């Protein structure tokens, strides 16, 4: 790959902002959940259960290739 092609590809990658909004929303949601868990001790077990379910669903989806 020539140096110019490499520079063009690098510039395109840095300009690509697809998915940025989703990551920001996920970070805000994680921050809110963390604060809620710290302020209300009873909700911490519920939050942990939700994260466990999400983790198992994602693991299953990854292993099946969906």
Secondary structure by P-SEA (a helix, b strand, c coil): ccaaaaaaaaaaaaacccaaaaaaaaaaaaaaaaaaaaacccaaaaaaaaaaaaaaaaaaaaaacc
